[in-house]
Amino acid sequence: MGDYTGTYRGEDVDTRVSEHNLGVYKNAYTYKRRPVTLVWAEQFQWAVDAIDLERQIKGWSRAKKEALIRGDWDGLQKLARRGPKRDDS
């Protein structure tokens, strides 16, 4: 299973997923990886915020991405390289 992270500026994300599965974009990363399934989406008011998060997620481990998909916020925090400092004293 591969993973793909991207942004979409349209209104209907279901249409975008359908376009990927129909092979509308022959040069797209997903073209040879069909069918694709949307596993997580988020809306942003500003495109720059979506692009910033996209770049951040692309650098994450598979485990961290899977925690995001599950909505496992505690697990996501534990997988963060620079998570909150713990006082083990």
Backbone bond lengths (Angstrom), bond angles and torsions (degrees), N, CA, C in turn:
res aa  C-N    CA-C-N  psi(-1)  N-CA   C-N-CA  omega(-1)  CA-C   N-CA-C  phi
1 M - - - 1.450 - - 1.523 108.19 -
2 G 1.297 117.48 124.63 1.449 121.98 175.83 1.510 110.19 -94.45
3 D 1.303 114.47 169.17 1.456 116.74 175.89 1.512 109.04 -131.12
4 Y 1.293 114.44 149.30 1.454 122.37 -177.55 1.513 107.28 -137.96
5 T 1.306 115.45 133.80 1.455 121.46 176.49 1.514 107.35 -123.00
6 G 1.315 116.56 130.12 1.453 119.30 -179.79 1.512 111.30 -156.58
7 T 1.322 114.25 170.37 1.457 120.11 177.57 1.520 109.10 -114.44
8 Y 1.318 114.40 156.30 1.456 120.99 179.76 1.517 107.66 -141.60
9 R 1.313 116.31 129.81 1.458 120.78 -175.33 1.524 114.26 -97.52
10 G 1.306 117.15 3.94 1.460 120.19 -179.54 1.518 112.22 -85.28
11 E 1.296 115.19 179.88 1.464 121.14 -178.13 1.522 113.03 -87.33
12 D 1.323 117.28 -31.48 1.460 121.11 -170.46 1.523 110.80 -116.14
13 V 1.318 116.99 100.50 1.458 121.25 -177.34 1.531 111.32 -67.45
14 D 1.330 118.30 -29.53 1.465 120.82 177.67 1.526 111.44 -62.26
15 T 1.324 116.53 -37.36 1.470 120.53 176.54 1.519 109.86 -63.54
16 R 1.325 117.19 -41.36 1.464 121.30 -179.60 1.530 110.72 -63.39
17 V 1.321 117.66 -43.22 1.463 121.15 177.79 1.526 109.56 -62.57
18 S 1.319 116.89 -42.36 1.471 120.79 178.03 1.522 111.12 -61.06
19 E 1.328 116.93 -40.99 1.469 120.51 177.93 1.527 110.54 -60.46
20 H 1.315 116.78 -42.18 1.467 119.70 177.11 1.529 110.34 -61.74
21 N 1.323 117.41 -46.33 1.458 120.59 -177.52 1.517 113.30 -68.85
22 L 1.321 117.79 -28.01 1.463 121.59 176.65 1.523 112.36 -81.12
23 G 1.327 117.29 -10.19 1.460 120.48 179.63 1.514 113.18 75.79
24 V 1.326 117.39 30.68 1.464 122.22 -178.15 1.529 110.88 -61.26
25 Y 1.321 116.58 -36.78 1.476 121.17 -176.54 1.525 109.31 -106.52
26 K 1.318 116.54 96.02 1.464 122.34 -174.15 1.534 113.41 -63.91
27 N 1.328 117.83 -24.78 1.458 120.79 -179.97 1.534 112.78 -96.82
28 A 1.312 116.71 5.24 1.467 120.59 -178.07 1.524 110.84 -72.82
29 Y 1.330 115.83 148.59 1.464 122.50 176.74 1.524 110.63 -54.33
30 T 1.309 117.13 -36.67 1.459 121.69 -174.89 1.530 114.07 -80.68
31 Y 1.323 118.22 -9.82 1.470 121.00 -172.73 1.528 112.05 -54.89
32 K 1.326 116.82 -47.65 1.473 120.95 -178.27 1.525 111.96 -88.86
33 R 1.314 117.31 5.53 1.464 121.73 -176.45 1.535 111.50 -116.99
34 R 1.306 116.20 22.98 1.459 121.07 -178.54 1.517 110.58 -79.54
35 P 1.314 118.27 152.05 1.462 127.11 -0.11 1.533 110.95 -78.88
36 V 1.303 114.78 154.58 1.461 121.13 176.62 1.526 108.72 -109.92
37 T 1.308 115.29 153.76 1.456 122.08 178.85 1.521 108.34 -130.69
38 L 1.291 116.92 129.72 1.452 121.44 175.80 1.519 108.40 -75.35
39 V 1.335 116.37 124.92 1.467 119.53 -178.28 1.518 112.76 -113.85
40 W 1.317 118.09 -16.31 1.461 120.88 178.84 1.518 108.43 -160.69
41 A 1.313 116.57 140.69 1.459 121.58 177.25 1.517 108.92 -148.18
42 E 1.294 115.62 152.49 1.459 122.59 177.92 1.519 107.83 -144.78
43 Q 1.311 117.06 142.97 1.459 121.46 176.95 1.526 109.63 -101.94
44 F 1.315 115.18 145.44 1.460 122.12 178.45 1.516 109.34 -130.40
45 Q 1.297 116.15 148.61 1.456 120.22 176.43 1.525 109.69 -71.99
46 W 1.330 116.41 -37.91 1.462 121.39 -175.64 1.519 110.39 -115.14
47 A 1.326 116.80 132.29 1.464 122.02 179.83 1.522 111.81 -58.67
48 V 1.315 117.81 -36.39 1.460 120.68 -178.60 1.526 111.12 -60.91
49 D 1.334 118.02 -34.81 1.461 120.97 177.85 1.526 111.08 -67.93
50 A 1.329 116.66 -40.12 1.466 120.98 177.46 1.521 110.59 -64.37
51 I 1.315 117.07 -42.91 1.467 121.25 -179.98 1.519 110.73 -65.35
52 D 1.328 117.64 -40.10 1.472 121.00 177.27 1.531 110.86 -60.63
53 L 1.334 117.25 -45.21 1.458 119.83 179.50 1.525 110.73 -67.58
54 E 1.326 117.25 -38.75 1.471 120.57 177.57 1.526 110.36 -56.68
55 R 1.317 116.71 -47.81 1.477 120.46 179.33 1.518 111.42 -61.49
56 Q 1.316 116.37 -39.99 1.462 120.89 179.87 1.526 110.47 -64.12
57 I 1.325 116.92 -48.75 1.464 121.44 -178.17 1.526 111.25 -63.04
58 K 1.325 117.72 -37.42 1.466 120.63 179.84 1.524 111.96 -58.95
59 G 1.326 117.69 -26.23 1.459 121.16 179.45 1.521 114.32 -88.07
60 W 1.319 117.45 -3.68 1.455 121.50 -177.13 1.522 112.31 -79.83
61 S 1.327 115.66 156.69 1.466 121.95 173.15 1.529 108.97 -71.28
62 R 1.329 115.27 163.38 1.460 120.24 177.15 1.524 110.04 -60.88
63 A 1.329 117.68 -39.93 1.465 121.47 -179.78 1.529 110.89 -60.97
64 K 1.307 116.20 -41.30 1.454 120.08 -179.66 1.538 110.53 -68.00
65 K 1.337 117.20 -40.50 1.465 120.90 177.09 1.526 110.67 -63.23
66 E 1.327 116.82 -39.90 1.458 120.29 179.87 1.529 111.03 -66.82
67 A 1.330 116.97 -35.63 1.466 120.33 176.15 1.531 109.77 -63.62
68 L 1.320 117.06 -41.31 1.473 121.10 177.21 1.527 110.45 -60.69
69 I 1.313 116.58 -46.44 1.466 121.84 -179.20 1.528 110.61 -59.90
70 R 1.332 116.61 -40.70 1.473 121.09 179.61 1.521 112.71 -74.56
71 G 1.333 116.43 -14.87 1.456 119.52 -174.26 1.522 111.50 75.40
72 D 1.317 115.83 25.47 1.467 122.98 -178.45 1.523 109.07 -87.27
73 W 1.324 116.37 82.17 1.461 120.96 -173.95 1.525 111.73 -67.83
74 D 1.345 117.53 -35.18 1.471 119.58 176.78 1.526 110.37 -65.64
75 G 1.325 116.33 -44.48 1.464 120.64 178.66 1.518 111.47 -64.00
76 L 1.307 116.45 -38.74 1.463 121.49 178.67 1.528 109.90 -61.88
77 Q 1.319 116.02 -43.54 1.467 120.50 179.63 1.528 110.71 -65.57
78 K 1.332 117.84 -39.42 1.465 121.07 179.19 1.523 111.71 -65.95
79 L 1.328 116.80 -31.00 1.460 121.35 -179.24 1.531 112.85 -82.56
80 A 1.316 116.10 -11.15 1.466 120.25 -179.60 1.527 108.82 -67.16
81 R 1.326 116.61 134.84 1.467 121.11 178.99 1.511 111.51 -63.65
82 R 1.318 115.37 -39.30 1.454 120.49 -177.73 1.526 109.63 -114.63
83 G 1.314 115.30 56.57 1.462 119.75 179.51 1.522 110.34 -71.20
84 P 1.306 116.03 -177.16 1.471 119.45 -179.13 1.522 110.70 -64.27
85 K 1.319 115.97 145.34 1.459 120.19 178.78 1.514 109.04 -70.03
86 R 1.333 115.37 140.72 1.450 120.68 177.64 1.512 109.18 -107.43
87 D 1.271 115.52 144.83 1.455 121.19 176.59 1.520 107.04 -104.76
88 D 1.346 116.16 98.17 1.471 121.31 -176.35 1.514 112.29 -91.97
89 S 1.319 118.89 14.25 1.464 120.24 -177.29 1.508 112.19 -79.59
